[in-house]
Amino acid sequence: GGHEFPYGRTKAEAERVLHALTTPAFAPTIVRPGLMPYGPGDRLASAGLLAAVTRGVPVLIDGGHALLSTAYIDNLVDGLLACLDHPSAPGETFHLADDVRVTWRDLVSTMADALGGAPPARSVPRWLAAPAAAALEAAWLMLRRPTPPPLTRYRIRTAISDLHFANAKAKRVLGWSPCIDLPAGLAATV
């Protein structure tokens, strides 16, 4: 997503502050979940995407070839518990992401399978998505809408940038391993 957006900037700044405050008496564990945490009851990360796939709305940008990492809720909670319990966790940073290298197209196709429908055949070109997102953001701001618009420049950036995080350190140090794969996780979410 890049640090030009407030969300990424504030997360990076929070990590810098924690590192600066780290002492032998205060050694926080930093956890970076996969880009898309999801699971049953999720109302944020996957709900809108699942609804769009159900309606057959084109949700892919530039073909959906960028990589992302997911974090199924049970896998994420197991990783968080490992961070709490493992003596080597304090002072460390871990990516708690699922064991999958998945593109947005793969993700949406797996969602369509879980929903019993057809995967999306079309995608929105970047040249069209970017100005549409800027216009939607301006309109939402002008209308003082409390929820974000369906398309934002940040969402476009995450959809066209490779944002895959390896979980090798968490596996090696914590002995943690995600147990639920993407098809099973999405089937449970659906």
N, C-alpha and C positions, 0 to 999 in steps of 0.2 A: 503494500500500500504506500510506502514512501513516507518520509517524515515531513512532507509539505502539508499534510493534513493534521488538524489538531489531535485526533485520536492517536496517531502514531507518535507525534511529538510528545504528548503527555505520558504515554507509556514508556518511551525511552528516557524521559526526564525522571520519572518515578524510579526507574532502575538505577540511574546515575545517583540519585539521592540515597537510595538504599545502600549502594556500594560505598558511598562516602561515609555513611553512618556505621558501617560494619566494623565491629571490634570482636575480640574473643568472647565478650559477654553478650554481644548482640550480633548474631550471624544469620540474617534472614535467608530463606530459600526462595528463589525467584522461579516462578512457573510460567511458562509460555505455552498455553494450550494451542492445539491446531487452529488454523484460521477459522474453521467452521465447527465449533462445538455443537452437537445435536443429540437428540434422543426423544423418547416419548414425553409428551407434555411441552416440548420446546415451542415457544411462541415468537422467537426472534430469528435465529440463524436459518433454520430450515423451513419454518412454516410458510413464509411467503414464497419461497422457491418451490415447495411442494404444491402450493395452490396454483402457481403460474404453470407448472408442468401439467397439472390436472386440467387447466383451462386450455392448454395447447398454445400458450403465449410464448413467442420466441424469447428465451431468457439468456441465450449465449451471445457473447460479444466477440467479434473477430474469429468465429469458428469454435470458440471455447477450448483452445489448445493450451492455455496456460495451466500450470500445475498449482494445486493447492494441497493443504493437509487438513484432514478432518480429525475430530476428537469425539468419539461416541461417549456419551455421558458415563456409562459404567467403566470404560477404559480410563477416562479422565479421573473419576473418583478413586479408582484403584491406584492411579499414579499419585494423586494428592495424599492418600493414606500412606503410601510408601515414602513420600517426602516427609511426612510427620514422624514416621517411625524409624527411618534409617539414620544411623549416627553420622553417616558421611554426607547427608543432605544439607545441613546448615552451611550457609555461605556459598552455595552452588546455585547455578541456573540450569534448569531442565526444560526441554521441549517435550511436552506430553501430547504427542500426536499419534494417530493410528498408524498401523503398519501398511500403508498404501501410498503409492505414487499415482495420484489420480488427477486427470484433467477435469475442467468444468464440464466438458462434453461427456466424459465417463460418468461423472457424478450425476448429471441430469439424466443420462440414459439409465443408470441404475435406479434412480428415483422413478422413472417411467416404468421400469420393470416391476418395481415394488408396488406401484399403483395399478399395474395391469394395463398400461397404455403404451402408446407408441412414443419412441424418443423424438425429440424435436428435430425437424429437418432443416430449419432455417436459423440463421443467427443475424444479429444486427451489426453492421459494419461500424468500426470505431469512429470513422469520420461523421457518422450520423448520431451515434450514441453520445459523444462528448457534448455537442451543442444542445442536444435534447436534454441532457442532464443539467446543464447550466441554466437552461430556460425553466425547467421544472423547479430547480432550487430557488430561482428568483421569484417565481410565482408563489411557491410555498411560503417564502419569506414575506412577500407582499400580503398574502392572505392570512398570515399569522397562524398557519396550520400547526397543531401541536405535534404531529407525527411527521417523520421524514418522508420526502417524496419517494415514489417507487424506484426511481433511478437517480443516482447522485454521482458526482465526479469521483468520489472516493470508491464507490462500488464499481465503477468502470475501471479504475486503477487496479483494484484487487482482482478483477476478472481478466485483465490482460497481462498481468505480471506474474511470473513464476513465484509462488509463495509457499514452497514446500519446505517443511522443517523436519530434519532428521531426529529421530528419538534415540539414537544409538547411545548417547551418554546416559540417559535415564535407564536404559536397559542394562548397561554395563555397571553403573555405580549403584543403582537401587535394586537391581535384579527384577525390575518391573517389566512386564510385557503386555501390550493390549491383547485381550482375548477375543473381542467381538470384531468381526470383519465388516466391511462396508455393506454388502448385501444384507447380512443379518441385522445390522444396526438400522439400516433404512427400513427394512421390513417391520421391525419393532416400532420405529418412529411412525410409520404410516398407520 
